[in-house]
């Protein structure tokens, strides 16, 4: 039986961050991976999605300036775009595994199942470790309906060689809206079905509605208060029977109703690691209910967004904790989140719905479309809501809708985490005209 100081189950960004930092202190570190080395993000998640979205951004930029410098609306060639995407994703597993080996980290391929709190079985081999870190991520949830075998997932979308003429997305979360926006921009007829009237429920309600109206204007068809009851194959198409008893005939149907932590079949319940349908339960030190087993990333039951940078943050935290270079409970900075749509919707800190009921905060609503930074690009929709703490004058939250929402929300995140007052920001000289040069006008 091979023995290790630390074994990490899952090679996503969080597991990788922990492994590389731990390898500098511990002599024997190993990572176990049951699927693609590198995890979801670089292989079939945020990285390939962002490559596809890059073409959408470029198209949107030109579309806004037709008859203002450009003559024609550009078209996206799906095959060429997917071939470009493959140049990023195809090398990932080999490069990620080789990088670990070059750092002296043992790589083990296969599904890990716990025999006891210090022993796992991978295939026919047993491995002992003093410490385990669970970084197993999530997978797509599939609605349990008749014909569910006909559902495709986000993984399938990001590997499509041909773009279907007519697509349905079931779900009103960020994955559904992001992929629907890509498909629509590339020429598909797109339908989104959502079981209530409130998509993107974690985001500001009014700015979400502005986004939905803009996506409708682009041609995406929304079916609110509708669910799919049944899917039937009709030759090369799929007939969706809806709760209203209407039917929708599409070439492909994608289930985007959430993601499920990868915890089943690992024997966690046998050794006493507690988990729920939301993920693995940990304390403030990312320690599970078994003393020598820790967990991080998307497989956790947590209220923070399940995002790649947060998993990496947790991996670095655990490395410091286990090497005794940090002994404090984990403390998260204010965390931004975003929907890569057209336009982007990003937010950080408090939202107006939480703070309007509290007299300690002031909410400012801004229409930025006439600000030079955005008007010069002829952006049709640019809005922001900023939340200010009255007693201190500090910015404590913001939501931004616009093509540069990611850049602006990153700057706001920095301001919130560093507790920069308006006068401090106003004393800085930024390049003009840029998103940063507008900061002093926000609050």
C-alpha positions as CSV (number, residue, x, y, z in Angstrom):
1,X,0.0,0.0,0.0
2,X,1.4,3.4,-1.0
3,X,1.4,6.0,1.8
4,X,1.1,9.8,1.5
5,X,1.2,12.8,3.7
6,X,-1.7,14.5,1.9
7,X,-4.0,13.2,-0.8
8,X,-6.3,15.5,-2.8
9,X,-9.3,14.1,-4.5
10,X,-10.1,16.2,-7.5
11,X,-7.7,18.2,-9.8
12,X,-9.7,21.3,-10.4
13,X,-8.3,24.8,-9.7
14,X,-8.9,24.5,-5.9
15,X,-7.2,21.1,-5.6
16,X,-4.4,22.2,-7.8
17,X,-3.8,25.4,-5.7
18,X,-3.6,23.3,-2.5
19,X,-1.3,20.6,-4.1
20,X,1.3,23.0,-5.5
21,X,1.6,24.9,-2.2
22,X,1.6,21.8,-0.1
23,X,4.3,20.1,-2.2
24,X,6.8,22.7,-0.9
25,X,6.4,21.4,2.6
26,X,5.2,17.8,2.5
27,X,7.3,15.2,0.8
28,X,4.5,12.9,-0.3
29,X,1.5,14.7,-2.0
30,X,-0.9,13.0,-4.4
31,X,-3.9,14.0,-6.5
32,X,-6.6,11.6,-7.6
33,X,-8.7,12.4,-10.7
34,X,-11.6,10.4,-12.0
35,X,-12.2,12.5,-15.1
36,X,-10.2,15.2,-17.0
37,X,-7.1,16.6,-15.3
38,X,-7.6,20.3,-14.6
39,X,-11.2,19.9,-13.6
40,X,-14.4,21.5,-15.0
41,X,-13.3,25.1,-15.5
42,X,-10.5,24.8,-18.1
43,X,-11.9,21.7,-19.8
44,X,-15.7,22.2,-20.0
45,X,-16.6,25.2,-18.0
46,X,-15.6,28.8,-17.6
47,X,-12.6,28.8,-20.0
48,X,-14.2,27.3,-23.1
49,X,-17.4,29.3,-22.4
50,X,-15.4,32.5,-22.3
51,X,-13.7,31.7,-25.6
52,X,-17.1,31.4,-27.2
53,X,-18.3,34.5,-25.5
54,X,-15.3,36.4,-26.8
55,X,-16.8,36.1,-30.3
56,X,-20.1,37.3,-29.0
57,X,-18.4,40.4,-27.4
58,X,-16.7,41.2,-30.7
59,X,-19.9,40.8,-32.6
60,X,-21.8,43.0,-30.2
61,X,-19.1,45.7,-30.4
62,X,-19.4,45.9,-34.2
63,X,-23.2,45.6,-34.2
64,X,-23.4,48.7,-32.0
65,X,-21.4,50.7,-34.5
66,X,-23.1,49.7,-37.8
67,X,-23.7,52.9,-39.8
68,X,-21.3,54.6,-37.3
69,X,-18.2,53.3,-38.9
70,X,-19.1,49.7,-39.9
71,X,-21.3,48.8,-42.8
72,X,-22.4,45.2,-42.0
73,X,-23.4,43.1,-39.1
74,X,-20.8,40.3,-38.7
75,X,-21.8,36.7,-38.5
76,X,-20.1,34.1,-36.3
77,X,-18.9,30.9,-37.9
78,X,-19.7,28.2,-35.3
79,X,-17.3,25.6,-36.7
80,X,-14.4,28.0,-36.8
81,X,-15.2,29.2,-33.3
82,X,-15.3,25.7,-31.9
83,X,-12.0,24.8,-33.6
84,X,-10.5,27.9,-31.9
85,X,-12.0,26.8,-28.6
86,X,-10.4,23.4,-29.0
87,X,-6.9,25.0,-29.1
88,X,-7.5,26.0,-25.5
89,X,-9.2,22.9,-24.1
90,X,-7.5,20.0,-26.0
91,X,-4.1,20.4,-24.3
92,X,-5.4,21.0,-20.8
93,X,-5.5,17.5,-19.3
94,X,-2.0,16.5,-20.6
95,X,-0.5,19.9,-19.5
96,X,-2.1,19.8,-16.1
97,X,-1.0,16.3,-15.3
98,X,2.5,16.9,-16.5
99,X,2.7,20.1,-14.4
100,X,1.9,18.1,-11.3
101,X,4.4,15.4,-12.1
102,X,7.1,18.0,-12.7
103,X,6.5,19.4,-9.2
104,X,6.9,16.0,-7.6
105,X,3.2,15.5,-7.0
106,X,1.9,11.9,-7.6
107,X,-1.0,11.6,-10.0
108,X,-3.5,8.8,-9.7
109,X,-6.3,8.3,-12.3
110,X,-9.6,6.7,-11.2
111,X,-12.5,7.1,-8.8
112,X,-11.6,7.2,-5.1
113,X,-13.7,5.3,-2.6
114,X,-13.0,5.5,1.1
115,X,-12.3,2.3,3.0
116,X,-11.7,4.1,6.2
117,X,-10.8,7.6,7.3
118,X,-7.2,7.1,6.2
119,X,-7.5,4.7,3.3
120,X,-9.0,5.0,-0.2
121,X,-9.4,2.5,-2.9
122,X,-8.8,3.5,-6.6
123,X,-9.4,0.7,-9.0
124,X,-7.6,-2.3,-7.4
125,X,-5.1,-0.2,-5.4
126,X,-5.3,1.0,-1.8
127,X,-3.7,4.2,-0.7
128,X,-3.1,5.5,2.8
129,X,-2.8,9.2,3.7
130,X,-2.5,11.2,6.9
131,X,-4.7,13.9,5.5
132,X,-7.3,14.0,2.7
133,X,-8.7,17.1,0.9
134,X,-12.0,16.6,-1.0
135,X,-12.1,18.8,-4.1
136,X,-14.5,16.8,-6.2
137,X,-16.6,19.7,-7.7
138,X,-20.1,19.3,-9.2
139,X,-22.0,17.9,-12.1
140,X,-25.2,19.0,-14.0
141,X,-28.5,18.2,-12.4
142,X,-31.1,16.5,-14.7
143,X,-34.8,16.9,-14.1
144,X,-36.5,13.7,-13.3
145,X,-39.2,13.7,-16.0
146,X,-40.3,11.3,-18.7
147,X,-37.8,11.4,-21.5
148,X,-35.0,12.9,-19.4
149,X,-32.5,10.8,-21.3
150,X,-33.0,13.3,-24.2
151,X,-31.6,16.2,-22.1
152,X,-28.2,17.6,-23.0
153,X,-26.0,19.5,-20.5
154,X,-23.6,22.5,-20.6
155,X,-20.8,20.0,-21.2
156,X,-22.6,18.9,-24.4
157,X,-23.1,22.5,-25.5
158,X,-19.5,23.3,-25.2
159,X,-18.5,20.4,-27.4
160,X,-21.1,20.8,-30.2
161,X,-19.6,20.5,-33.6
162,X,-22.7,21.8,-35.3
163,X,-25.0,24.6,-34.0
164,X,-28.7,23.4,-33.9
165,X,-31.2,25.6,-35.7
166,X,-33.6,25.6,-32.7
167,X,-32.7,25.1,-29.1
168,X,-34.5,25.1,-25.7
169,X,-32.8,25.8,-22.4
170,X,-34.6,24.7,-19.2
171,X,-33.8,26.8,-16.3
172,X,-33.4,30.5,-15.4
173,X,-29.9,30.6,-13.9
174,X,-26.7,32.1,-15.2
175,X,-25.6,29.0,-17.1
176,X,-28.9,28.9,-19.1
177,X,-28.7,32.6,-19.9
178,X,-25.1,32.6,-20.8
179,X,-25.3,29.6,-23.2
180,X,-28.6,30.8,-24.6
181,X,-27.0,34.2,-25.4
182,X,-24.1,32.5,-27.2
183,X,-26.4,30.3,-29.2
184,X,-28.7,33.2,-30.2
185,X,-25.7,35.4,-31.1
186,X,-24.4,32.6,-33.4
187,X,-27.7,32.2,-35.2
188,X,-29.9,29.7,-33.4
189,X,-33.6,30.3,-32.5
190,X,-33.5,30.1,-28.7
191,X,-36.1,29.4,-26.1
192,X,-35.7,29.7,-22.3
193,X,-38.2,28.0,-20.1
194,X,-38.3,28.9,-16.4
195,X,-40.7,27.6,-13.7
196,X,-41.5,31.1,-12.3
197,X,-41.2,34.8,-13.2
198,X,-37.9,35.4,-11.5
199,X,-34.7,34.3,-13.3
200,X,-31.3,35.0,-11.8
201,X,-32.9,35.3,-8.3
202,X,-29.5,36.1,-6.7
203,X,-29.2,39.3,-8.7
204,X,-30.8,42.7,-8.5
205,X,-34.4,42.3,-9.6
206,X,-34.8,45.5,-11.7
207,X,-31.5,45.2,-13.5
208,X,-32.2,41.6,-14.2
209,X,-35.4,42.6,-15.8
210,X,-33.5,45.1,-17.9
211,X,-31.2,42.3,-19.0
212,X,-34.2,40.1,-19.9
213,X,-35.8,42.8,-22.0
214,X,-32.5,43.3,-23.8
215,X,-32.2,39.6,-24.5
216,X,-35.8,39.5,-25.8
217,X,-34.9,42.3,-28.1
218,X,-32.0,40.2,-29.5
219,X,-34.5,37.4,-30.3
220,X,-34.4,35.1,-27.3
221,X,-37.9,33.8,-26.4
222,X,-38.7,33.5,-22.7
223,X,-41.4,31.2,-21.4
224,X,-42.0,32.1,-17.8
225,X,-44.1,30.0,-15.4
226,X,-43.5,27.0,-17.7
227,X,-41.8,23.7,-17.0
228,X,-41.1,20.7,-19.2
229,X,-43.3,17.7,-18.3
230,X,-42.2,15.3,-21.0
231,X,-39.7,15.0,-23.8
232,X,-40.5,12.8,-26.8
233,X,-38.2,12.1,-29.8
234,X,-39.7,13.1,-33.1
235,X,-37.4,11.8,-35.8
236,X,-34.4,14.1,-35.5
237,X,-36.1,16.6,-33.2
238,X,-37.6,16.7,-29.7
239,X,-41.1,17.6,-28.7
240,X,-41.4,19.2,-25.3
241,X,-44.7,19.0,-23.5
242,X,-45.1,22.0,-21.1
243,X,-47.1,22.5,-18.0
244,X,-49.5,24.7,-20.0
245,X,-50.0,21.7,-22.3
246,X,-48.4,23.6,-25.1
247,X,-45.7,21.8,-27.1
248,X,-42.4,23.0,-28.4
249,X,-40.5,21.2,-31.1
250,X,-36.7,21.8,-31.0
251,X,-33.5,20.3,-32.4
252,X,-31.9,20.1,-28.9
253,X,-32.9,20.7,-25.3
254,X,-30.5,21.5,-22.6
255,X,-31.1,21.1,-18.9
256,X,-29.6,24.0,-16.9
257,X,-31.5,23.7,-13.6
258,X,-28.5,23.6,-11.3
259,X,-25.5,21.5,-10.4
260,X,-25.1,18.7,-7.8
261,X,-22.0,18.2,-5.7
262,X,-19.9,15.1,-6.6
263,X,-20.2,13.2,-3.3
264,X,-22.1,10.0,-4.2
265,X,-20.3,6.6,-4.4
266,X,-17.3,7.7,-2.4
267,X,-18.2,6.0,0.8
268,X,-18.3,9.2,2.8
269,X,-21.3,8.2,4.8
270,X,-19.5,5.0,5.8
271,X,-16.6,6.9,7.4
272,X,-18.8,9.7,8.9
273,X,-18.3,12.6,6.6
274,X,-21.5,14.6,6.7
275,X,-23.0,16.0,3.6
276,X,-26.4,17.2,2.3
277,X,-27.9,17.7,-1.2
278,X,-26.0,21.1,-1.2
279,X,-22.6,19.5,-0.5
280,X,-20.1,18.5,2.1
281,X,-20.5,20.1,5.5
282,X,-17.4,21.8,6.9
283,X,-16.5,24.1,9.8
284,X,-14.7,27.5,9.6
285,X,-11.4,25.7,8.9
286,X,-12.8,23.8,5.9
287,X,-12.6,20.6,8.1
288,X,-15.3,18.0,7.6
289,X,-16.9,16.0,10.4
290,X,-13.9,13.6,10.2
291,X,-10.8,15.3,11.8
292,X,-8.2,14.4,9.1
293,X,-10.5,15.1,6.1
294,X,-11.0,18.6,4.6
295,X,-13.0,19.9,1.7
296,X,-13.0,22.8,-0.7
297,X,-14.6,24.3,-3.8
298,X,-17.9,23.5,-5.4
299,X,-18.5,20.3,-3.5
300,X,-19.0,22.3,-0.3
301,X,-22.4,23.1,1.2
302,X,-21.9,26.9,1.4
303,X,-23.7,30.2,0.7
304,X,-20.8,31.8,-1.1
305,X,-20.9,31.5,-4.9
306,X,-19.4,28.3,-6.3
307,X,-16.8,29.9,-8.5
308,X,-13.3,29.0,-9.7
309,X,-11.5,31.9,-7.9
310,X,-13.2,31.0,-4.7
311,X,-12.1,27.4,-4.9
312,X,-8.5,28.5,-5.6
313,X,-8.7,30.8,-2.6
314,X,-9.9,27.9,-0.4
315,X,-7.1,25.7,-1.8
316,X,-4.4,28.3,-0.8
317,X,-6.1,28.8,2.6
318,X,-5.9,25.0,3.3
319,X,-2.3,24.8,2.2
320,X,-1.4,27.6,4.7
321,X,-3.5,25.9,7.4
322,X,-1.9,22.5,6.9
323,X,1.6,23.8,6.7
324,X,0.9,25.9,9.9
325,X,1.8,29.2,8.2
326,X,-1.8,30.3,8.9
327,X,-4.0,29.2,11.8
328,X,-7.0,31.5,11.6
329,X,-10.5,30.5,10.5
330,X,-11.1,31.2,6.8
331,X,-12.2,34.7,6.1
332,X,-13.6,35.5,2.6
333,X,-13.2,39.0,1.1
334,X,-16.3,40.6,-0.5
335,X,-17.0,38.3,-3.5
336,X,-18.0,39.5,-7.0
337,X,-20.1,37.4,-9.4
338,X,-21.2,37.9,-13.0
339,X,-23.4,36.7,-15.8
340,X,-21.6,36.8,-19.1
341,X,-24.5,37.8,-21.2
342,X,-25.3,40.7,-23.6
343,X,-24.8,42.9,-21.8
344,X,-23.0,41.6,-18.7
345,X,-24.7,41.6,-15.3
346,X,-22.3,41.8,-12.4
347,X,-22.6,42.5,-8.7
348,X,-20.7,42.6,-5.4
349,X,-21.4,43.2,-1.8
350,X,-24.8,44.2,-0.6
351,X,-27.7,44.4,-3.1
352,X,-30.5,47.0,-2.9
353,X,-33.1,44.4,-2.0
354,X,-31.2,43.6,1.2
355,X,-30.3,47.2,2.1
356,X,-33.3,49.3,1.1
357,X,-35.1,48.1,4.3
358,X,-32.1,49.3,6.3
359,X,-31.9,53.1,6.9
360,X,-28.2,52.9,7.3
361,X,-27.7,52.7,3.5
362,X,-28.3,54.9,0.6
363,X,-29.0,53.4,-2.8
364,X,-28.1,55.4,-6.0
365,X,-29.5,54.3,-9.4
366,X,-27.4,55.5,-12.3
367,X,-28.0,55.4,-16.1
368,X,-24.5,55.4,-17.6
369,X,-25.5,55.1,-21.3
370,X,-24.8,58.9,-21.9
371,X,-21.5,58.8,-20.1
372,X,-18.7,59.3,-22.7
373,X,-17.0,56.0,-21.8
374,X,-20.1,54.1,-23.0
375,X,-21.6,56.5,-25.5
376,X,-18.6,56.5,-27.7
377,X,-19.2,52.7,-28.2
378,X,-23.0,53.3,-28.7
379,X,-23.9,50.9,-25.9
380,X,-27.7,50.7,-25.7
381,X,-27.9,49.6,-22.0
382,X,-25.5,50.6,-19.2
383,X,-26.9,51.0,-15.7
384,X,-25.6,50.7,-12.2
385,X,-26.9,50.6,-8.6
386,X,-24.4,51.6,-5.9
387,X,-25.0,51.2,-2.1
388,X,-23.3,53.6,0.3
389,X,-23.1,53.3,4.0
390,X,-24.4,56.6,5.3
391,X,-22.3,56.9,8.5
392,X,-19.0,56.2,6.8
393,X,-19.6,57.2,3.2
394,X,-18.1,53.9,2.1
395,X,-19.2,52.0,-0.9
396,X,-20.6,48.6,0.3
397,X,-22.3,47.1,-2.7
398,X,-23.0,47.6,-6.4
399,X,-24.7,46.0,-9.4
400,X,-23.8,46.9,-12.9
401,X,-25.4,46.1,-16.3
402,X,-23.3,46.8,-19.3
403,X,-20.6,45.5,-21.6
404,X,-17.8,46.6,-19.2
405,X,-19.6,45.4,-16.1
406,X,-16.8,43.0,-15.3
407,X,-14.2,45.7,-15.3
408,X,-16.2,48.1,-13.3
409,X,-17.3,45.5,-10.7
410,X,-13.7,44.4,-10.2
411,X,-12.7,48.0,-9.4
412,X,-15.7,48.3,-7.0
413,X,-14.7,45.1,-5.4
414,X,-11.2,46.5,-4.7
415,X,-12.7,49.7,-3.3
416,X,-15.0,47.8,-1.0
417,X,-12.4,45.3,0.3
418,X,-9.9,48.1,0.8
419,X,-12.6,50.4,2.3
420,X,-11.6,53.3,0.1
421,X,-13.6,56.5,0.7
422,X,-14.8,58.7,-2.1
423,X,-12.2,61.3,-1.4
424,X,-9.4,58.8,-1.6
425,X,-10.6,57.6,-5.0
426,X,-11.2,61.2,-6.2
427,X,-7.6,62.0,-5.3
428,X,-6.3,59.4,-7.8
429,X,-5.6,60.2,-11.4
430,X,-6.8,57.5,-13.8
431,X,-6.4,57.1,-17.5
432,X,-9.2,58.9,-19.4
433,X,-11.5,57.9,-20.9
434,X,-11.8,54.5,-19.2
435,X,-14.1,52.7,-16.8
436,X,-11.7,53.6,-14.0
437,X,-11.8,57.3,-14.7
438,X,-15.6,57.2,-14.0
439,X,-15.2,55.8,-10.5
440,X,-15.2,59.2,-8.8
441,X,-18.7,59.9,-10.3
442,X,-20.3,56.8,-8.8
443,X,-20.7,58.0,-5.2
